[in-house]
Amino acid sequence: MSRELEHLSRKVIAGSMSRRDFLGRASALGISAAFAGTLLSNAAHAQTPNRSGTIKVGIQGGASTDSLDPALAANATASQVIRLWGEPLVELAFEGGLQNRVAEEYSASDDARIWTFKIRSGIEFSNGKTVTAQDVLDTFDRHAGEDTKSGALGIMRGIKDMKADGDKFVVELETPNADLPYLMADYHLIIQPGGGKDDPAAAIGTGPYMIETSEMGVRFVGKKNPNHWDPEMGYADSVELVVINDDTARVAALQSGQVHMINRVPPKVAGLVSRAPGVEVRSTSGPGHYVFIMHCNTAPFDNNDLRLALKYAMNREEMVEKILFGYGSIGNDTPINGSYPLFSGDIEQRHYDPEKAAFHFKKSGHDGPVLLRTSDNSFPGAPDAAALFQESASKAGIQLEIKREPNDGYWSEVWNAQPFCTSYWGGRPTQDQMFSTAYLSSADWNDTRFFNDGFDKMLLAARAELDNDKRKAIYRDMSVLLRDEGGLICPMFNDFIDATSDKVTGWQEINGGFDLMNFYAPMKMWLAT
């Protein structure tokens, strides 16, 4: 069965599409009515969701310093918890493109400068309050406030004006942006009653579950939201998330049956895990990348020659081989790879070059060791990756001092706080969103402290350019600028490696996204009968 027919058959089974409409769509794809009917019957037999029980998830990334405020979500655990209880205006569709969530449709002015989102009729928050355009406006206003710490701040900077007009939320941009709907899919921009201004961590949203238990860095339990509007989500009565940051313990929890699914299977054991009875490893390529980040405005990393020295001292091929074990691809000190729609594949690849590294290190005038902080919680195999970096840098006469930090608190006390550390990014659907979130000078999550007026101007120019070939050329120039002057060392793009037990079913492949079906697996899968 084609991927599209599989998707359509699930809609019929879930009750959100009629059998007649399914047959019509199948006919348009050149499938006979008889054959389509057989496909649907077989799919119904195999895919009828079991709407009961508790799905248990072992998840990596959580810390005691986390918050239920979606504006502050900074790791996989926080993102997964958000998915349980909340939804943005739109979301990435599994087959590519976007699907409507809180918004039921959207449109743009001819110049892509004014966008209108119509709010889904009759949709309710988990507290029973009907969602209004004013709630949406209040939500965006909170993320755009002067004192906000929102991870979506870079997106909000491009908005000139917002208003609620009846059942419509209208956004006016400073400059045109054809990618704006993709920016609205940012997982921080969860619609909350009153924008969450009274209590941003109340976890009241339009998602399929309500948070009943919340122990930061330990455990979360979501109970079915009786007001949820989408019959294709939230099959289990409840979802339990158990934070298991230790890789060995997380894999063991799946194999022993304590949990039904886990994220971040370490690449070095993925092959072994896949051979375990009753377990299936799921590998998805995309924009995710493991990184070493330097603060460009903090000594000694405010010296570009030192940054270049460290970039040339990185053996990327060795990283992909020994850290990813084939579950990924080589990086080029830019966050953009071939998963992005306007990627330029002709940028010269940077390779390990001890001589160039030594040249730039000497030119920088730096003397003494360079301190690098790392943790297992930053990305799977990060301490091992740091050790490889230490070894390759030593051949260029660069002494790296490695400090292994505790897992708990890494995202609040090390990442975006210390000047040189290991980290990861899940990537974003478009170049504009990735650049706006992490490299625009005004972005709150500019974790390399890259402040470059030329880069900012190119980003605004790309947004206003509706010719894709010209936009692609601008994005290429931006990637080259980041590669040569930025604080990002990106040696590799990782596959997302998850694993599920045969006690759950309903896994769907997704075109892009993050861990666990873009964190929808606990809501889109169900217990096998």
C-alpha positions as semicolon CSV with decimal commas, in nm:
position;residue;x (nm);y (nm);z (nm)
1;M;0,000;0,000;0,000
2;S;0,139;0,345;-0,085
3;R;0,232;0,577;0,198
4;E;-0,057;0,809;0,109
5;L;-0,311;0,526;0,110
6;E;-0,179;0,409;0,446
7;H;-0,234;0,757;0,584
8;L;-0,585;0,777;0,435
9;S;-0,681;0,433;0,563
10;R;-0,585;0,540;0,917
11;K;-0,814;0,840;0,884
12;V;-1,106;0,612;0,788
13;I;-1,032;0,375;1,075
14;A;-1,013;0,668;1,319
15;G;-1,345;0,801;1,194
16;S;-1,217;1,130;1,052
17;M;-1,270;1,031;0,686
18;S;-1,560;0,849;0,521
19;R;-1,516;0,523;0,333
20;R;-1,668;0,691;0,027
21;D;-1,410;0,970;0,035
22;F;-1,133;0,712;0,077
23;L;-1,246;0,523;-0,231
24;G;-1,264;0,849;-0,424
25;R;-0,909;0,942;-0,330
26;A;-0,789;0,591;-0,412
27;S;-0,953;0,617;-0,755
28;A;-0,770;0,946;-0,816
29;L;-0,446;0,759;-0,744
30;G;-0,534;0,496;-1,006
31;I;-0,647;0,225;-0,761
32;S;-0,959;0,025;-0,844
33;A;-1,253;0,037;-0,601
34;A;-1,232;-0,337;-0,542
35;F;-0,861;-0,332;-0,463
36;A;-0,896;-0,018;-0,248
37;G;-1,175;-0,185;-0,052
38;T;-0,953;-0,486;0,012
39;L;-0,669;-0,262;0,125
40;L;-0,900;-0,080;0,364
41;S;-1,038;-0,405;0,503
42;N;-0,689;-0,541;0,564
43;A;-0,577;-0,215;0,720
44;A;-0,881;-0,206;0,946
45;H;-0,810;-0,558;1,065
46;A;-0,446;-0,476;1,139
47;Q;-0,476;-0,116;1,250
48;T;-0,795;-0,080;1,454
49;P;-0,672;0,118;1,755
50;N;-0,710;-0,021;2,104
51;R;-0,850;0,270;2,307
52;S;-0,745;0,164;2,657
53;G;-0,454;0,101;2,890
54;T;-0,138;0,293;2,976
55;I;0,151;0,354;2,739
56;K;0,483;0,388;2,918
57;V;0,774;0,584;2,771
58;G;1,136;0,586;2,883
59;I;1,274;0,924;2,781
60;Q;1,612;1,093;2,794
61;G;1,686;1,460;2,850
62;G;1,490;1,557;3,161
63;A;1,620;1,746;3,462
64;S;1,491;1,865;3,798
65;T;1,524;2,222;3,670
66;D;1,271;2,170;3,388
67;S;0,939;2,355;3,373
68;L;0,593;2,290;3,231
69;D;0,604;2,637;3,076
70;P;0,633;2,567;2,701
71;A;0,832;2,886;2,651
72;L;1,117;2,731;2,850
73;A;1,120;2,382;2,694
74;A;1,482;2,302;2,611
75;N;1,513;1,923;2,592
76;A;1,341;1,608;2,468
77;T;1,156;1,538;2,792
78;A;1,006;1,887;2,808
79;S;0,905;1,865;2,442
80;Q;0,736;1,529;2,496
81;V;0,542;1,651;2,799
82;I;0,421;1,952;2,599
83;R;0,293;1,726;2,321
84;L;0,074;1,546;2,573
85;W;-0,124;1,850;2,687
86;G;-0,081;2,120;2,424
87;E;-0,090;2,206;2,057
88;P;0,036;2,492;1,834
89;L;-0,164;2,655;1,554
90;V;-0,019;2,414;1,296
91;E;0,213;2,115;1,305
92;L;0,441;1,924;1,070
93;A;0,246;1,664;0,873
94;F;0,386;1,311;0,874
95;E;0,385;1,297;0,494
96;G;0,550;1,642;0,463
97;G;0,415;1,995;0,470
98;L;0,184;2,114;0,748
99;Q;-0,134;1,998;0,917
100;N;-0,378;2,225;1,095
101;R;-0,415;2,193;1,471
102;V;-0,566;2,482;1,671
103;A;-0,600;2,668;1,342
104;E;-0,831;2,498;1,091
105;E;-0,702;2,701;0,795
106;Y;-0,466;2,986;0,710
107;S;-0,404;3,226;0,423
108;A;-0,165;3,504;0,324
109;S;-0,169;3,837;0,143
110;D;-0,016;3,836;-0,205
111;D;0,315;3,963;-0,071
112;A;0,324;3,708;0,219
113;R;0,336;3,992;0,470
114;I;-0,004;3,951;0,637
115;W;-0,116;3,607;0,748
116;T;-0,459;3,508;0,878
117;F;-0,522;3,196;1,088
118;K;-0,882;3,087;1,141
119;I;-0,925;2,921;1,480
120;R;-1,086;2,578;1,476
121;S;-1,456;2,602;1,559
122;G;-1,569;2,462;1,895
123;I;-1,226;2,346;2,010
124;E;-1,181;2,349;2,390
125;F;-0,899;2,361;2,639
126;S;-0,874;2,076;2,889
127;N;-1,043;2,298;3,149
128;G;-1,353;2,321;2,929
129;K;-1,298;2,678;2,810
130;T;-1,357;2,736;2,437
131;V;-1,045;2,846;2,250
132;T;-1,069;3,196;2,102
133;A;-0,853;3,407;1,876
134;Q;-0,786;3,624;2,181
135;D;-0,624;3,326;2,357
136;V;-0,398;3,287;2,056
137;L;-0,312;3,657;2,058
138;D;-0,239;3,645;2,432
139;T;-0,017;3,341;2,382
140;F;0,194;3,510;2,117
141;D;0,203;3,831;2,317
142;R;0,352;3,642;2,614
143;H;0,625;3,492;2,397
144;A;0,705;3,835;2,252
145;G;0,718;4,025;2,583
146;E;1,021;4,228;2,683
147;D;1,103;3,999;2,977
148;T;1,036;3,672;2,795
149;K;1,283;3,385;2,802
150;S;1,094;3,202;2,530
151;G;1,279;2,979;2,287
152;A;1,053;3,128;2,018
153;L;1,176;3,482;2,073
154;G;1,373;3,484;1,747
155;I;1,050;3,411;1,559
156;M;0,854;3,677;1,742
157;R;1,108;3,946;1,654
158;G;0,989;3,941;1,292
159;I;0,628;4,027;1,381
160;K;0,522;4,391;1,343
161;D;0,164;4,363;1,468
162;M;-0,089;4,100;1,582
163;K;-0,462;4,115;1,643
164;A;-0,767;3,900;1,715
165;D;-1,049;3,958;1,468
166;G;-1,355;3,746;1,553
167;D;-1,243;3,384;1,505
168;K;-0,926;3,490;1,324
169;F;-0,574;3,559;1,443
170;V;-0,396;3,805;1,212
171;V;-0,020;3,851;1,195
172;E;0,149;4,141;1,018
173;L;0,520;4,094;0,954
174;E;0,798;4,349;0,936
175;T;0,898;4,194;0,605
176;P;0,731;3,926;0,388
177;N;0,794;3,565;0,487
178;A;0,659;3,275;0,284
179;D;0,770;3,035;0,560
180;L;0,566;3,189;0,841
181;P;0,324;2,893;0,885
182;Y;0,626;2,666;0,947
183;L;0,743;2,905;1,218
184;M;0,403;2,874;1,385
185;A;0,473;2,501;1,429
186;D;0,746;2,580;1,681
187;Y;0,686;2,360;1,988
188;H;0,719;2,657;2,224
189;L;0,414;2,828;2,074
190;I;0,155;2,611;2,247
191;I;-0,182;2,785;2,268
192;Q;-0,288;2,844;2,630
193;P;-0,598;3,005;2,788
194;G;-0,525;3,372;2,833
195;G;-0,190;3,301;2,675
196;G;-0,073;3,135;2,996
197;K;-0,005;3,478;3,143
198;D;-0,163;3,394;3,479
199;D;0,010;3,057;3,515
200;P;0,234;2,956;3,222
201;A;0,316;2,620;3,384
202;A;-0,048;2,519;3,442
203;A;-0,031;2,271;3,151
204;I;-0,379;2,359;3,026
205;G;-0,408;2,320;2,650
206;T;-0,591;2,145;2,368
207;G;-0,381;1,826;2,364
208;P;-0,512;1,472;2,415
209;Y;-0,397;1,442;2,778
210;M;-0,406;1,634;3,104
211;I;-0,100;1,624;3,329
212;E;-0,195;1,447;3,652
213;T;0,152;1,384;3,794
214;S;0,454;1,606;3,739
215;E;0,787;1,526;3,900
216;M;1,056;1,723;3,717
217;G;1,341;1,505;3,603
218;V;1,164;1,192;3,731
219;R;0,814;1,109;3,607
220;F;0,503;1,249;3,441
221;V;0,156;1,099;3,400
222;G;-0,106;1,225;3,156
223;K;-0,473;1,120;3,180
224;K;-0,707;1,131;2,881
225;N;-0,850;1,476;2,810
226;P;-1,228;1,433;2,764
227;N;-1,244;1,762;2,570
228;H;-0,990;1,663;2,304
229;W;-1,118;1,717;1,950
230;D;-0,906;1,481;1,736
231;P;-1,012;1,112;1,721
232;E;-0,679;1,017;1,560
233;M;-0,481;1,087;1,877
234;G;-0,472;0,978;2,239
235;Y;-0,579;0,613;2,213
236;A;-0,445;0,503;2,552
237;D;-0,630;0,599;2,871
238;S;-0,306;0,739;3,008
239;V;0,058;0,798;2,919
240;E;0,340;0,766;3,171
241;L;0,678;0,924;3,100
242;V;0,973;0,800;3,303
243;V;1,290;1,009;3,277
244;I;1,584;0,772;3,227
245;N;1,891;0,971;3,129
246;D;2,133;0,680;3,157
247;D;2,154;0,509;2,817
248;T;2,211;0,158;2,951
249;A;1,923;0,185;3,197
250;R;1,688;0,322;2,931
251;V;1,758;0,035;2,691
252;A;1,727;-0,217;2,975
253;A;1,387;-0,071;3,072
254;L;1,257;-0,139;2,721
255;Q;1,402;-0,488;2,696
256;S;1,261;-0,586;3,038
257;G;0,913;-0,456;2,954
258;Q;0,912;-0,170;3,205
259;V;0,839;0,074;2,921
260;H;0,691;0,037;2,572
261;M;0,915;0,282;2,387
262;I;1,233;0,482;2,435
263;N;1,408;0,763;2,255
264;R;1,777;0,807;2,183
265;V;1,899;0,453;2,149
266;P;2,281;0,493;2,153
267;P;2,409;0,431;1,800
268;K;2,681;0,198;1,925
269;V;2,423;-0,049;2,061
270;A;2,139;0,007;1,810
271;G;2,232;-0,303;1,609
272;L;2,239;-0,518;1,922
273;V;1,910;-0,376;2,048
274;S;1,742;-0,448;1,713
275;R;1,819;-0,819;1,757
276;A;1,646;-0,840;2,095
277;P;1,316;-1,034;2,087
278;G;1,004;-0,819;2,080
279;V;1,194;-0,495;2,009
280;E;1,213;-0,289;1,691
281;V;1,463;-0,008;1,637
282;R;1,332;0,292;1,441
283;S;1,589;0,514;1,268
284;T;1,485;0,842;1,106
285;S;1,722;1,081;0,930
286;G;1,660;1,454;0,940
287;P;1,796;1,790;1,052
288;G;1,910;1,685;1,401
289;H;2,275;1,758;1,476
290;Y;2,528;1,701;1,754
291;V;2,743;2,005;1,817
292;F;3,025;2,174;2,006
293;I;2,932;2,537;2,069
294;M;3,159;2,833;2,142
295;H;3,048;3,178;2,263
296;C;3,180;3,418;2,000
297;N;3,171;3,709;2,246
298;T;3,361;3,539;2,530
299;A;3,739;3,500;2,556
300;P;3,917;3,308;2,425
301;F;3,646;3,220;2,171
302;D;3,600;3,582;2,065
303;N;3,905;3,521;1,845
304;N;3,798;3,375;1,510
305;D;4,140;3,219;1,452
306;L;4,094;3,014;1,767
307;R;3,747;2,912;1,650
308;L;3,888;2,809;1,310
309;A;4,169;2,619;1,482
310;L;3,918;2,412;1,677
311;K;3,705;2,353;1,366
312;Y;4,001;2,221;1,167
313;A;4,108;2,013;1,469
314;M;3,783;1,813;1,454
315;N;3,797;1,476;1,276
316;R;3,439;1,461;1,147
317;E;3,469;1,132;0,961
318;E;3,594;0,965;1,279
319;M;3,304;1,114;1,475
320;V;3,045;0,974;1,235
321;E;3,214;0,634;1,240
322;K;3,278;0,598;1,613
323;I;2,995;0,801;1,769
324;L;2,708;0,754;1,522
325;F;2,810;0,405;1,398
326;G;2,661;0,486;1,059
327;Y;2,337;0,635;1,195
328;G;2,399;0,981;1,053
329;S;2,616;1,189;0,822
330;I;2,906;1,434;0,826
331;G;2,850;1,798;0,921
332;N;3,010;2,117;0,791
333;D;2,985;2,371;1,076
334;T;2,642;2,489;0,964
335;P;2,308;2,367;1,104
336;I;2,168;2,309;0,754
337;N;2,183;1,979;0,565
338;G;2,005;1,807;0,277
339;S;1,684;1,762;0,477
340;Y;1,608;2,133;0,426
341;P;1,406;2,236;0,120
342;L;1,650;2,506;-0,003
343;F;1,980;2,337;0,080
344;S;2,287;2,407;-0,134
345;G;2,505;2,099;-0,165
346;D;2,800;2,275;-0,329
347;I;2,952;2,434;-0,016
348;E;3,309;2,311;0,026
349;Q;3,327;2,043;0,295
350;R;3,559;2,118;0,586
351;H;3,785;1,825;0,676
352;Y;4,026;1,747;0,956
353;D;4,350;1,936;0,891
354;P;4,601;1,943;1,181
355;E;4,833;2,178;0,991
356;K;4,562;2,440;0,934
357;A;4,446;2,394;1,293
358;A;4,801;2,456;1,420
359;F;4,837;2,760;1,193
360;H;4,520;2,928;1,318
361;F;4,594;2,832;1,679
362;K;4,935;3,001;1,661
363;K;4,782;3,303;1,487
364;S;4,520;3,336;1,762
365;G;4,793;3,394;2,020
366;H;4,616;3,170;2,270
367;D;4,836;2,992;2,520
368;G;4,735;2,703;2,743
369;P;4,448;2,454;2,745
370;V;4,095;2,510;2,618
371;L;3,816;2,398;2,853
372;L;3,532;2,193;2,703
373;R;3,233;2,090;2,915
374;T;3,028;1,782;2,832
375;S;2,768;1,540;2,967
376;D;2,580;1,228;2,860
377;N;2,270;1,447;2,871
378;S;2,396;1,674;2,592
379;F;2,384;1,399;2,328
380;P;2,437;1,021;2,324
381;G;2,810;0,950;2,332
382;A;2,906;1,313;2,401
383;P;3,186;1,231;2,651
384;D;3,333;0,982;2,402
385;A;3,303;1,245;2,126
386;A;3,484;1,495;2,350
387;A;3,764;1,242;2,406
388;L;3,801;1,190;2,029
389;F;3,813;1,567;1,982
390;Q;4,078;1,592;2,252
391;E;4,291;1,333;2,073
392;S;4,259;1,486;1,724
393;A;4,324;1,838;1,858
394;S;4,641;1,724;2,036
395;K;4,794;1,635;1,699
396;A;4,763;2,003;1,610
397;G;4,928;2,110;1,936
398;I;4,595;2,213;2,092
399;Q;4,533;2,097;2,448
400;L;4,168;2,036;2,528
401;E;4,071;2,005;2,892
402;I;3,751;1,800;2,929
403;K;3,517;1,859;3,223
404;R;3,236;1,609;3,260
405;E;2,933;1,783;3,410
406;P;2,641;1,619;3,595
407;N;2,344;1,521;3,378
408;D;2,096;1,698;3,603
409;G;2,100;2,071;3,550
410;Y;2,309;2,055;3,231
411;W;2,049;2,249;3,028
412;S;2,014;2,526;3,285
413;E;2,369;2,560;3,417
414;V;2,596;2,464;3,126
415;W;2,420;2,494;2,789
416;N;2,369;2,857;2,687
417;A;2,560;2,957;3,000
418;Q;2,918;2,824;2,971
419;P;3,135;2,938;2,675
420;F;3,232;2,596;2,529
421;C;3,024;2,281;2,564
422;T;2,866;1,990;2,381
423;S;2,501;2,017;2,283
424;Y;2,246;1,910;2,024
425;W;1,978;2,064;1,807
426;G;1,680;1,877;1,671
427;G;1,674;2,113;1,373
428;R;1,372;2,294;1,232
429;P;1,151;2,251;0,922
430;T;1,298;2,548;0,732
431;Q;1,623;2,744;0,717
432;D;1,447;3,058;0,833
433;Q;1,325;2,894;1,152
434;M;1,662;2,736;1,233
435;F;1,849;3,060;1,172
436;S;1,585;3,270;1,353
437;T;1,588;3,047;1,660
438;A;1,962;3,009;1,711
439;Y;2,168;3,253;1,503
440;L;1,975;3,578;1,465
441;S;2,144;3,836;1,688
442;S;1,825;3,899;1,886
443;A;1,739;3,530;1,938
444;D;1,722;3,433;2,305
445;W;1,859;3,090;2,215
446;N;2,160;3,225;2,025
447;D;2,375;2,974;2,208
448;T;2,694;3,059;2,017
449;R;2,653;3,434;2,085
450;F;2,687;3,494;1,711
451;F;2,605;3,862;1,661
452;N;2,651;3,954;1,296
453;D;2,467;4,242;1,127
454;G;2,539;4,106;0,781
455;F;2,387;3,771;0,872
456;D;2,078;3,940;1,019
457;K;2,029;4,148;0,704
458;M;2,057;3,839;0,483
459;L;1,797;3,661;0,694
460;L;1,552;3,948;0,649
461;A;1,629;3,962;0,277
462;A;1,562;3,588;0,240
463;R;1,229;3,622;0,416
464;A;1,120;3,896;0,176
465;E;1,238;3,707;-0,133
466;L;0,959;3,500;-0,288
467;D;1,182;3,361;-0,567
468;N;1,307;3,026;-0,435
469;D;1,628;3,027;-0,641
470;K;1,726;3,366;-0,501
471;R;1,631;3,261;-0,147
472;K;1,841;2,948;-0,187
473;A;2,143;3,160;-0,287
474;I;2,098;3,382;0,019
475;Y;2,072;3,082;0,250
476;R;2,389;2,944;0,096
477;D;2,576;3,265;0,175
478;M;2,443;3,254;0,531
479;S;2,566;2,898;0,579
480;V;2,911;2,988;0,449
481;L;2,927;3,287;0,684
482;L;2,831;3,069;0,981
483;R;3,080;2,802;0,881
484;D;3,371;3,047;0,852
485;E;3,295;3,298;1,129
486;G;3,043;3,139;1,366
487;G;3,089;2,961;1,697
488;L;2,931;2,635;1,581
489;I;3,135;2,319;1,535
490;C;2,894;2,073;1,373
491;P;3,075;1,747;1,300
492;M;2,768;1,531;1,239
493;F;2,398;1,511;1,169
494;N;2,241;1,236;1,373
495;D;1,961;1,003;1,285
496;F;1,688;0,989;1,549
497;I;1,706;0,634;1,684
498;D;1,406;0,519;1,886
499;A;1,288;0,172;1,981
500;T;0,948;0,022;2,053
501;S;0,829;-0,307;2,196
502;D;0,581;-0,538;2,025
503;K;0,334;-0,448;2,301
504;V;0,247;-0,129;2,109
505;T;0,160;-0,075;1,744
506;G;0,071;0,206;1,505
507;W;0,419;0,347;1,436
508;Q;0,423;0,588;1,141
509;E;0,720;0,710;0,944
510;I;0,757;1,088;0,946
511;N;0,923;1,315;0,696
512;G;1,147;1,513;0,934
513;G;1,068;1,595;1,294
514;F;1,232;1,486;1,616
515;D;1,242;1,183;1,846
516;L;0,951;0,939;1,873
517;M;0,753;1,046;1,564
518;N;0,812;1,414;1,643
519;F;0,705;1,327;2,000
520;Y;0,364;1,204;1,883
521;A;0,433;0,831;1,927
522;P;0,269;0,800;2,272
523;M;-0,048;0,963;2,134
524;K;-0,050;0,807;1,786
525;M;0,034;0,450;1,891
526;W;-0,174;0,211;2,097
527;L;-0,138;-0,105;2,301
528;A;-0,143;-0,421;2,094
529;T;-0,424;-0,665;2,165
